[in-house]
């Protein structure tokens, strides 16, 4: 089941990048990282979560 969820998160991430939607990219990246953690793929999970956090941080109002 997590493998299916990972595929959906990857598609959502790709779609967000295609349409340049930062909120979708951040959400999908954070979900992808969380799913990778659940699958025990800890090292792989950090990158999408870090990218999502950086994106969210750059969109904060000043």
Order of alpha helices (4+ residues) and beta strands (2+ residues): alpha-alpha-alpha
